[in-house]
């Protein structure tokens, strides 16, 4: 106990945690672990994360300060239309109940912005009843009348026109003044989150293994998980970002043995472990080829689990080296999360197993304690306790879900893990529910995703067949973007024409040459080397993220650098270019945007291209609702791309500078910029004001 006590005291003093000491000791007493050193090391590893001091492991950070408070939420446009339609249905056909709603976006502007398709279903339910309408169209006419009254009551000024078309479709036109008001709000204060019922959420994502480098296999969990967290935080959910790192297991016996042989003085002179991958490979070679080394490794596992201070010190050094390498990747990707490794949950496993046994879920099979799926005794079970009495991955996941539900009181636990783990999480979630850990309304959700593949459709690997390191992938994306900048800069300096793909596609601004002055040629002479380096990094990293996020997460996708970094089509480069172009237009105008906003300069949407942009901006909140409901980031990517296309059409067809409409159109540009920036923020992409 002495080394542990000393470590606790040192940690408390270093981080000024004296006020928390009694609470820490209280938790230790309540846990009564068999292995105190293991319990405390896990506790310290979790509590010692970037901003974790002073709060329980896995708990959310402190609430933001007042000056960081978000904007008041707003009811989305779709939600208001649905409410009008639902009230109308209750009024006109109170005795009929339909599940869900039948409101969709209109497919063409000539049909309005939304469409209510409930009449056909209502007609089917009403057929054969007294005074049943004669046709779906008759139902639609009655429903439209009720919708007008409901709109006046619920949200006056929202709906401009209703029209019954075809067999009974109700086309809905939103009042232009309503859209203009919402777009003006976006231009002045930014994008408001949708009004949703928030809860206490926990997202388990990334989760690399200690002593192994992060590779392309970690890309999807890390990026998708971060975006889900950003959307949850934006919509007011109290969000815990948990990095469930693999920091425990039999492999540490091997690594500790290798540490002893390579660095026998590691206790007095901790070695810098610069190449973890090589360290792990060398240990594995020894383990496979040297019987005495293998025996030593097995002894180290037992000693580590028993709290041996020397083994614990070696384990700590290995974990710290891994943590530093992981942090480098997370910093490059702009991702924050709290490390709560597998080791943290070890002390809770015996009590969790006992609870599951009391609820009759655990059976003995071949000397092991297992939980079978309720529907089949022939499926692969959860192995709660191995035949040798040890614990494993399944044991840890059961303890983790218990801790998250019963100790952290999470109401929505989201696991961002590959699709291959689906059956495993089904069993874990069933066990949690059967043990009574899930309260009413609690959600346990596996957000699964497909593979990152090469051109051959198989897992993305290097030419030599090795897994692609994540740092190498990021380096390559940046290097290729930088090469593109330099190539275009050289062409411009030699007098060659530098025309972007946007201009070639006919997207040149109505105000003259592309980008209000030609400042959009990638790598143009005005870019200094340092600026070019920063731009290449921002675009390269954003391209990696967007390539992943724009794909439906449940599907595999082909990773291709050329397509990823293309300047046309649905790519990060195209989107960031469109954003920089709008910034350039405002900059060239010389307008005092702060004054225009302070004066609440009206936005007037006369031109069809203006109206298309206005509607897109007004629909932001409902698109965020869609992402939140399905936890599908590609929905936000599709919205962002569609909005950028409409903005490019707008600047091509509508002159912004030196026209009577200039104030209004500059404000519309500001609203477009606000929309894009919030989307970039939710997707974890850094934006640039010029490229």
MOTAGI-V260120 format. One record per run of one state. SS is the DSSP state (alpha for helix, beta for strand, coil for the rest). FROM is the first residue (numbers start at 1). LEN is the number of residues. Records with the same first field share a line. If there is no record, write none. Layout:
# MOTAGI-V260120
SS->FROM-LEN + FROM-LEN
This chain:
# MOTAGI-V260120
coil->1-1 + 15-3 + 32-4 + 48-18 + 69-5 + 75-2 + 93-10 + 106-3 + 112-2 + 117-1 + 127-9 + 155-4 + 166-3 + 175-1 + 190-4 + 195-5 + 205-4 + 210-5 + 235-3 + 244-2 + 247-4 + 263-13 + 290-1 + 306-3 + 334-4 + 340-2 + 359-4 + 366-2 + 372-10 + 386-7 + 408-4 + 417-2 + 435-8 + 448-4 + 454-5 + 460-1 + 462-5 + 468-1 + 494-7 + 505-9 + 518-11 + 550-7 + 559-2 + 565-7 + 590-3 + 599-9 + 619-1 + 631-2 + 654-8 + 684-8
alpha->2-13 + 18-14 + 36-12 + 66-3 + 77-16 + 109-3 + 118-9 + 136-19 + 176-14 + 216-19 + 251-12 + 276-14 + 291-15 + 309-25 + 342-17 + 393-15 + 419-16 + 470-24 + 501-4 + 514-4 + 529-21 + 561-4 + 572-18 + 593-6 + 608-11 + 620-11 + 633-21 + 662-22
beta->74-1 + 103-3 + 114-3 + 159-7 + 169-6 + 194-1 + 200-5 + 209-1 + 215-1 + 238-6 + 246-1 + 338-2 + 363-3 + 368-4 + 382-4 + 412-5 + 443-5 + 452-2 + 459-1 + 461-1 + 467-1 + 469-1 + 557-2
